[in-house]
Amino acid sequence: MDDSRSLVVLAFVLAYLAMCVGVGIWALRRTTSTRDFFMAGRDLGILVVGLAVFSSTMSGFGFVGGPGLVYRMGLSSAWMTVIAPLGYCCVFYLLGTRLRMLAELRDTISLPDAVAARYRSERARLLTAVAILLGVVGYLGTQILAMATVLRDVLNNVSFIPEVSILTCMIIACAVLVFYCVTGGILASVYTDLVQGAIMIVAAVFVFFAALSAVDGGLTGIVTTLVADDPESISPFGTLGMMGSLSWFVVFVLGGAGQPHVITKLMMNRRVEDARRTLPVSAAGYALCSLLWLSIGLAMRALVIQGGHPELANPDEAAPQFLQFHAGPMLAGIVFAGLFAAIMSTADSFLNLGAAAVVHDIPKALYGRSLSNELFWARVATVALAVGSAIFVLYSRQDLVALLGAFGWGTFAAALVPTVVIGFNWKRATATAANVAIATSLLVNFGIEVFGLAVPYGINGGFVALLLSMTLFFGISLASPPPTLDPDIEAVMEL
């Protein structure tokens, strides 16, 4: 690639990183309490929350891992992304009004706060915080790896910059991320989401048409090429097979309502009734951005088969390589900046959740109060979590961003769908059932990952953990005496 094109892309990326520093400094002046740091003051409008919800889902997982997964497995991952708007409907219908009302009544600043109020149980608060913390480490590592992957590809295509390793890029990514998150908290994240979401919706449409035009024969050429090479990859279930794809379907539709970085934002709306207006913004935004996920992965696979591009050393390079070599420099620069925005904002959300668990929820569950000088310790915890997650991802068995992301998603889904999604809609649910469901889901999910256990038929480990945790949740609740609910909690559940 000629240097002029590389420099255009680099300029957009550097401009975005500079904007992050500016947003962090701006948000620092408006972040004076833990409520500001963790909840953005609960004063966000419909458009900001709507774009923040979809942007935090379509992150490095979607923009880097998604195309890489399509490149490797064909249409298997369509069962993650195409059905995501259905998942948003579940999120908003089941939790949107209830969580915001509960935040108003109990002044909650975290999801474990809401869980403790629902079940009248500090043990439920503790286990929810631990589940969030463990999921954050895996999912946050995904964002850092995605950011480093993109940054390395950008820097290594500029001739006067020496070859940069993935470790160096992770250090750079962590440094910018930590500054941005420590200064601005969740406030910096949601306002970056506003800009990033708008850019990526437009850019995804342009990238879709660029991907079609990059391959000889357009869409017909892509399909013909892939069918000739491997018919299974272009089939409805891809190379993963029906059972594996359907397990992703369940985890990503129902499990979407168990993602703390998504549902926590439902408590940030300015008004309780805003949830119904926020849903169309989130669902439509994600649906349009899915075009980028699918089109780049399919186009890059076809280009490699046709000889229009060298075989990729790593599937996660599909999106960066396509943008560098097969998209116009301005479009590539905008999308790269949008990619960084998506990754940074989601990483900020996870750091925020993890910091809340460490300095607010776990101490409150164990000692009856959160740490003194909570805002200071939240910023310290943010730094520690970023470094710890980067180390985790460096030594993880997985080398694909999307599979790391799927593991984090499955961890959250299995632990929180029974406890939060079912529990906030079913008065019969008990604290014991919630505690057992969370503990079991963590043991199963991490056991499968740590010991490398193979689940038959390509079934996702998170699906197994979710199925088991929901079975135990319903069984224990039905076998136990009906719980006593606080009057305000009961009123919220009747909405």
ChimeraX attribute file (.defattr): number of C-alpha atoms within 10 A of each C-alpha:
attribute: neighborCount
match mode: 1-to-1
recipient: residues
	/A:1	10
	/A:2	9
	/A:3	12
	/A:4	11
	/A:5	19
	/A:6	21
	/A:7	18
	/A:8	16
	/A:9	28
	/A:10	21
	/A:11	15
	/A:12	20
	/A:13	23
	/A:14	12
	/A:15	12
	/A:16	18
	/A:17	20
	/A:18	13
	/A:19	15
	/A:20	25
	/A:21	19
	/A:22	15
	/A:23	20
	/A:24	23
	/A:25	17
	/A:26	15
	/A:27	24
	/A:28	20
	/A:29	10
	/A:30	17
	/A:31	21
	/A:32	13
	/A:33	15
	/A:34	19
	/A:35	17
	/A:36	21
	/A:37	27
	/A:38	25
	/A:39	25
	/A:40	27
	/A:41	21
	/A:42	21
	/A:43	14
	/A:44	21
	/A:45	14
	/A:46	21
	/A:47	17
	/A:48	20
	/A:49	29
	/A:50	29
	/A:51	28
	/A:52	30
	/A:53	29
	/A:54	26
	/A:55	32
	/A:56	28
	/A:57	22
	/A:58	27
	/A:59	27
	/A:60	33
	/A:61	29
	/A:62	29
	/A:63	32
	/A:64	33
	/A:65	30
	/A:66	33
	/A:67	33
	/A:68	33
	/A:69	27
	/A:70	30
	/A:71	29
	/A:72	22
	/A:73	21
	/A:74	27
	/A:75	25
	/A:76	27
	/A:77	28
	/A:78	22
	/A:79	22
	/A:80	23
	/A:81	25
	/A:82	18
	/A:83	18
	/A:84	24
	/A:85	21
	/A:86	15
	/A:87	22
	/A:88	26
	/A:89	21
	/A:90	18
	/A:91	23
	/A:92	20
	/A:93	15
	/A:94	17
	/A:95	24
	/A:96	26
	/A:97	23
	/A:98	24
	/A:99	27
	/A:100	27
	/A:101	23
	/A:102	22
	/A:103	22
	/A:104	14
	/A:105	12
	/A:106	13
	/A:107	15
	/A:108	20
	/A:109	24
	/A:110	23
	/A:111	27
	/A:112	28
	/A:113	25
	/A:114	22
	/A:115	28
	/A:116	20
	/A:117	20
	/A:118	27
	/A:119	26
	/A:120	18
	/A:121	17
	/A:122	22
	/A:123	19
	/A:124	26
	/A:125	27
	/A:126	23
	/A:127	24
	/A:128	28
	/A:129	26
	/A:130	21
	/A:131	23
	/A:132	26
	/A:133	23
	/A:134	16
	/A:135	27
	/A:136	29
	/A:137	23
	/A:138	23
	/A:139	29
	/A:140	30
	/A:141	29
	/A:142	33
	/A:143	33
	/A:144	28
	/A:145	32
	/A:146	29
	/A:147	28
	/A:148	23
	/A:149	23
	/A:150	22
	/A:151	23
	/A:152	20
	/A:153	19
	/A:154	22
	/A:155	20
	/A:156	15
	/A:157	20
	/A:158	19
	/A:159	13
	/A:160	9
	/A:161	9
	/A:162	10
	/A:163	13
	/A:164	14
	/A:165	14
	/A:166	18
	/A:167	15
	/A:168	13
	/A:169	21
	/A:170	22
	/A:171	15
	/A:172	15
	/A:173	24
	/A:174	23
	/A:175	14
	/A:176	15
	/A:177	26
	/A:178	23
	/A:179	18
	/A:180	27
	/A:181	31
	/A:182	25
	/A:183	22
	/A:184	29
	/A:185	31
	/A:186	30
	/A:187	28
	/A:188	30
	/A:189	29
	/A:190	26
	/A:191	20
	/A:192	24
	/A:193	28
	/A:194	19
	/A:195	16
	/A:196	24
	/A:197	28
	/A:198	14
	/A:199	17
	/A:200	29
	/A:201	22
	/A:202	14
	/A:203	20
	/A:204	24
	/A:205	16
	/A:206	16
	/A:207	26
	/A:208	20
	/A:209	16
	/A:210	21
	/A:211	26
	/A:212	19
	/A:213	16
	/A:214	21
	/A:215	23
	/A:216	16
	/A:217	13
	/A:218	16
	/A:219	18
	/A:220	11
	/A:221	18
	/A:222	25
	/A:223	18
	/A:224	15
	/A:225	22
	/A:226	22
	/A:227	15
	/A:228	9
	/A:229	15
	/A:230	13
	/A:231	15
	/A:232	18
	/A:233	23
	/A:234	22
	/A:235	15
	/A:236	16
	/A:237	21
	/A:238	23
	/A:239	22
	/A:240	20
	/A:241	19
	/A:242	16
	/A:243	15
	/A:244	23
	/A:245	25
	/A:246	20
	/A:247	20
	/A:248	27
	/A:249	24
	/A:250	21
	/A:251	32
	/A:252	27
	/A:253	23
	/A:254	23
	/A:255	28
	/A:256	28
	/A:257	29
	/A:258	29
	/A:259	25
	/A:260	24
	/A:261	24
	/A:262	22
	/A:263	23
	/A:264	22
	/A:265	27
	/A:266	29
	/A:267	33
	/A:268	24
	/A:269	26
	/A:270	17
	/A:271	17
	/A:272	19
	/A:273	13
	/A:274	20
	/A:275	23
	/A:276	15
	/A:277	13
	/A:278	22
	/A:279	25
	/A:280	15
	/A:281	19
	/A:282	24
	/A:283	21
	/A:284	17
	/A:285	24
	/A:286	27
	/A:287	18
	/A:288	18
	/A:289	26
	/A:290	26
	/A:291	21
	/A:292	26
	/A:293	29
	/A:294	26
	/A:295	24
	/A:296	31
	/A:297	29
	/A:298	29
	/A:299	32
	/A:300	31
	/A:301	27
	/A:302	25
	/A:303	23
	/A:304	15
	/A:305	17
	/A:306	17
	/A:307	9
	/A:308	15
	/A:309	16
	/A:310	11
	/A:311	14
	/A:312	15
	/A:313	8
	/A:314	12
	/A:315	25
	/A:316	28
	/A:317	22
	/A:318	28
	/A:319	26
	/A:320	25
	/A:321	18
	/A:322	22
	/A:323	24
	/A:324	21
	/A:325	15
	/A:326	21
	/A:327	20
	/A:328	14
	/A:329	19
	/A:330	14
	/A:331	19
	/A:332	25
	/A:333	24
	/A:334	21
	/A:335	28
	/A:336	26
	/A:337	24
	/A:338	28
	/A:339	26
	/A:340	26
	/A:341	31
	/A:342	31
	/A:343	31
	/A:344	31
	/A:345	32
	/A:346	30
	/A:347	30
	/A:348	29
	/A:349	29
	/A:350	28
	/A:351	32
	/A:352	27
	/A:353	24
	/A:354	28
	/A:355	27
	/A:356	30
	/A:357	28
	/A:358	21
	/A:359	23
	/A:360	25
	/A:361	30
	/A:362	25
	/A:363	15
	/A:364	18
	/A:365	21
	/A:366	13
	/A:367	11
	/A:368	11
	/A:369	13
	/A:370	18
	/A:371	18
	/A:372	10
	/A:373	11
	/A:374	16
	/A:375	24
	/A:376	14
	/A:377	17
	/A:378	27
	/A:379	23
	/A:380	15
	/A:381	20
	/A:382	26
	/A:383	20
	/A:384	14
	/A:385	23
	/A:386	27
	/A:387	18
	/A:388	15
	/A:389	22
	/A:390	24
	/A:391	14
	/A:392	16
	/A:393	22
	/A:394	16
	/A:395	9
	/A:396	14
	/A:397	12
	/A:398	13
	/A:399	16
	/A:400	22
	/A:401	28
	/A:402	28
	/A:403	18
	/A:404	24
	/A:405	24
	/A:406	24
	/A:407	22
	/A:408	24
	/A:409	24
	/A:410	30
	/A:411	34
	/A:412	33
	/A:413	33
	/A:414	34
	/A:415	33
	/A:416	31
	/A:417	25
	/A:418	27
	/A:419	30
	/A:420	26
	/A:421	21
	/A:422	21
	/A:423	24
	/A:424	25
	/A:425	18
	/A:426	12
	/A:427	19
	/A:428	18
	/A:429	26
	/A:430	27
	/A:431	24
	/A:432	16
	/A:433	25
	/A:434	33
	/A:435	22
	/A:436	18
	/A:437	28
	/A:438	30
	/A:439	17
	/A:440	18
	/A:441	29
	/A:442	25
	/A:443	13
	/A:444	20
	/A:445	24
	/A:446	18
	/A:447	14
	/A:448	18
	/A:449	17
	/A:450	11
	/A:451	8
	/A:452	10
	/A:453	10
	/A:454	12
	/A:455	12
	/A:456	10
	/A:457	13
	/A:458	17
	/A:459	19
	/A:460	26
	/A:461	27
	/A:462	32
	/A:463	25
	/A:464	19
	/A:465	28
	/A:466	31
	/A:467	16
	/A:468	16
	/A:469	30
	/A:470	23
	/A:471	14
	/A:472	20
	/A:473	25
	/A:474	19
	/A:475	13
	/A:476	19
	/A:477	20
	/A:478	14
	/A:479	10
	/A:480	13
	/A:481	11
	/A:482	12
	/A:483	14
	/A:484	12
	/A:485	16
	/A:486	12
	/A:487	9
	/A:488	15
	/A:489	21
	/A:490	15
	/A:491	13
	/A:492	18
	/A:493	20
	/A:494	12
	/A:495	9
